[in-house]
Amino acid sequence: MQRFEVEYVQVLDTEGHVDTAQMPDLNDDQIKQIYHVMRLTREMDRRLFKLQRQGKIGTFVEARGEEASEVASAYALRPADWMVPSFRESGAYLMRGADRVKFIQSWKGDTRGFIGDEHCRDLPVSIPIASQIPHAVGLAWAEKIKGKKNVALVYFGDGATSEGDFHEALNFAGVLKLPVIFFCQNNQWAISTPRSKQTASATIAQKAIAYGMPGIQVDGNDALAVYKVTREAIGRARDGGGPTLIESLTYRLGDHTTSDDASRYRSEEEVQSWQAKEPIARLEHYFREKGTWTDDYGTWVGHEVAKEVDEAIEKAMAIPPPPPENLFNNVYAKIPPVLVEEKAELEKEWKAIKAEREAKKEGAP
């Protein structure tokens, strides 16, 4: 009779102490690179949150508190691998080298910001819950058919594990032993639904057992542990070992989105308990324990990420809005007749509006 267990991995505790037996193969420069992008993600969050409150961008989703989970996992990927996000993976995008200006442009509601170069292997954000998970399985299947060694890593939240797409994707990937990593960012809340009401399973990771793949829990606020388990899962997938489900235990310190008020359903005590375990401070504790931290370095990183975000915002805000007819583009391979008529009508109205604006400019004193 088979027996199943779910492993829990933590390398770095909240005080910065390391379990040397679990330490991944990362040098100081690599860890500082991860830390730098975590700080960049936090700064980007802070600035875009303010822009949303000023009415300069639309609804925004913070990654605050989940930086280690996103950045360290994305760091384990190769450029040719696929990264398939939900809607909160700012850190993964930035770690993968996303164009900072286009990243902000997309949050302005301009879909041109999602268009990468021909070599881009990062999919656009996915708003419908769990719908991106089968897409990642399809990408992984295509890579296997082509005989490539590339993998797909797909992110989703704990709420997504209640959707049919999650179960169908895991079943398909398990049967075909596809090179895909299912990365669940269990941030304890699916909007206002707590983890305790999401599933009766003791862990999300154990759901992997039913689909014939390894399931592992990791401290999602521990960048070193996240990198370790993701790297191992990717290596196994590249070698033909099939998929893995990773449950990253983390916490969103902010609201679900800028349209949410988490104080209506979460206690301040709960938030503060997780604040004490937040990932950026934990990595700073690690540097201090090693004797590789200086306040000058921390100040320099802060200056660099602020400068990077400032420059990207300035350029993104200067981009003119897309033409209204973009509403009809990239929706259908062939636009149906009814939308052809609507597009022509919109273009006619927009032409009249522009002519009226020009006439007012010419008549101005």
JOTARA-V697321 format. One record per residue. N is the residue number from 1. RES is the residue in one small letter. SS is DSSP state (H for helix, E for strand, C for the rest). PHI is phi in whole degrees, 0 to 359 (* if undefined). Layout:
n = {N:N}
res = {RES:RES}
ss = {SS:SS}
phi = {PHI:PHI}
This chain:
n = {1:2:3:4:5:6:7:8:9:10:11:12:13:14:15:16:17:18:19:20:21:22:23:24:25:26:27:28:29:30:31:32:33:34:35:36:37:38:39:40:41:42:43:44:45:46:47:48:49:50:51:52:53:54:55:56:57:58:59:60:61:62:63:64:65:66:67:68:69:70:71:72:73:74:75:76:77:78:79:80:81:82:83:84:85:86:87:88:89:90:91:92:93:94:95:96:97:98:99:100:101:102:103:104:105:106:107:108:109:110:111:112:113:114:115:116:117:118:119:120:121:122:123:124:125:126:127:128:129:130:131:132:133:134:135:136:137:138:139:140:141:142:143:144:145:146:147:148:149:150:151:152:153:154:155:156:157:158:159:160:161:162:163:164:165:166:167:168:169:170:171:172:173:174:175:176:177:178:179:180:181:182:183:184:185:186:187:188:189:190:191:192:193:194:195:196:197:198:199:200:201:202:203:204:205:206:207:208:209:210:211:212:213:214:215:216:217:218:219:220:221:222:223:224:225:226:227:228:229:230:231:232:233:234:235:236:237:238:239:240:241:242:243:244:245:246:247:248:249:250:251:252:253:254:255:256:257:258:259:260:261:262:263:264:265:266:267:268:269:270:271:272:273:274:275:276:277:278:279:280:281:282:283:284:285:286:287:288:289:290:291:292:293:294:295:296:297:298:299:300:301:302:303:304:305:306:307:308:309:310:311:312:313:314:315:316:317:318:319:320:321:322:323:324:325:326:327:328:329:330:331:332:333:334:335:336:337:338:339:340:341:342:343:344:345:346:347:348:349:350:351:352:353:354:355:356:357:358:359:360:361:362:363:364:365}
res = {m:q:r:f:e:v:e:y:v:q:v:l:d:t:e:g:h:v:d:t:a:q:m:p:d:l:n:d:d:q:i:k:q:i:y:h:v:m:r:l:t:r:e:m:d:r:r:l:f:k:l:q:r:q:g:k:i:g:t:f:v:e:a:r:g:e:e:a:s:e:v:a:s:a:y:a:l:r:p:a:d:w:m:v:p:s:f:r:e:s:g:a:y:l:m:r:g:a:d:r:v:k:f:i:q:s:w:k:g:d:t:r:g:f:i:g:d:e:h:c:r:d:l:p:v:s:i:p:i:a:s:q:i:p:h:a:v:g:l:a:w:a:e:k:i:k:g:k:k:n:v:a:l:v:y:f:g:d:g:a:t:s:e:g:d:f:h:e:a:l:n:f:a:g:v:l:k:l:p:v:i:f:f:c:q:n:n:q:w:a:i:s:t:p:r:s:k:q:t:a:s:a:t:i:a:q:k:a:i:a:y:g:m:p:g:i:q:v:d:g:n:d:a:l:a:v:y:k:v:t:r:e:a:i:g:r:a:r:d:g:g:g:p:t:l:i:e:s:l:t:y:r:l:g:d:h:t:t:s:d:d:a:s:r:y:r:s:e:e:e:v:q:s:w:q:a:k:e:p:i:a:r:l:e:h:y:f:r:e:k:g:t:w:t:d:d:y:g:t:w:v:g:h:e:v:a:k:e:v:d:e:a:i:e:k:a:m:a:i:p:p:p:p:p:e:n:l:f:n:n:v:y:a:k:i:p:p:v:l:v:e:e:k:a:e:l:e:k:e:w:k:a:i:k:a:e:r:e:a:k:k:e:g:a:p}
ss = {C:C:C:C:C:C:E:E:E:C:C:E:C:C:C:C:C:E:C:H:H:H:C:C:C:C:C:H:H:H:H:H:H:H:H:H:H:H:H:H:H:H:H:H:H:H:H:H:H:H:H:H:H:C:C:C:C:C:C:C:C:C:C:C:C:C:H:H:H:H:H:H:H:H:H:C:C:C:C:C:C:E:E:E:C:C:C:C:C:H:H:H:H:H:H:C:C:C:C:H:H:H:H:H:H:H:H:C:C:C:H:H:H:H:C:C:C:C:C:C:C:E:C:C:C:C:C:C:C:C:H:H:H:H:H:H:H:H:H:H:H:H:H:H:H:C:C:C:C:C:C:E:E:E:E:E:E:H:H:H:H:H:C:H:H:H:H:H:H:H:H:H:H:H:H:H:C:C:C:E:E:E:E:E:E:E:C:C:E:E:C:C:E:E:H:H:H:C:C:C:C:C:C:C:H:H:H:H:H:H:H:C:C:E:E:E:E:E:E:C:C:C:H:H:H:H:H:H:H:H:H:H:H:H:H:H:H:H:C:C:C:C:C:E:E:E:E:E:E:C:C:C:C:C:C:C:C:C:C:C:C:H:H:H:C:C:C:H:H:H:H:H:H:H:H:C:C:C:H:H:H:H:H:H:H:H:H:H:H:H:C:C:C:C:H:H:H:H:H:H:H:H:H:H:H:H:H:H:H:H:H:H:H:H:H:H:H:C:C:C:C:C:C:H:H:H:H:H:C:C:C:C:C:C:C:C:H:H:H:H:H:H:H:H:H:H:H:H:H:H:H:H:H:H:H:H:H:H:H:H:H:H:H:C:C}
phi = {*:283:238:237:224:249:279:246:240:221:257:241:277:293:264:92:277:252:276:300:292:259:300:284:277:228:268:300:295:293:294:292:295:298:300:301:289:297:294:298:298:297:292:299:303:300:286:289:299:296:297:294:293:273:79:266:225:277:307:237:243:280:254:305:101:247:299:295:302:277:293:293:290:293:296:283:277:264:304:280:283:264:243:242:268:267:230:244:270:303:298:293:302:294:295:278:85:304:301:296:292:295:301:290:304:296:286:281:90:262:294:297:291:273:275:262:282:295:264:294:236:247:284:295:298:238:276:300:295:77:294:280:293:296:299:297:296:297:296:295:296:298:296:292:298:282:77:274:257:280:240:239:242:243:260:197:265:297:296:294:288:266:267:298:302:298:291:295:294:295:297:298:295:293:296:267:49:274:278:228:247:269:246:270:275:278:266:80:220:258:55:257:266:287:305:296:256:275:203:275:295:296:221:281:303:291:296:296:302:294:251:71:220:292:233:219:259:223:292:289:265:251:300:292:291:299:299:302:289:291:299:294:294:295:299:296:295:297:274:89:278:88:279:220:255:251:256:264:279:221:201:274:282:260:285:302:214:290:265:249:230:293:294:283:226:240:277:295:297:297:298:294:295:279:301:292:250:295:286:290:298:297:291:294:300:299:298:294:298:279:80:252:254:226:297:297:295:301:295:298:300:301:295:295:289:296:297:298:290:304:295:293:296:302:289:294:288:274:284:298:296:290:295:305:294:298:303:260:275:61:257:239:297:230:294:293:308:296:281:298:294:295:296:297:294:296:298:294:294:294:296:293:296:295:296:296:296:295:295:293:296:293:272:289:290}
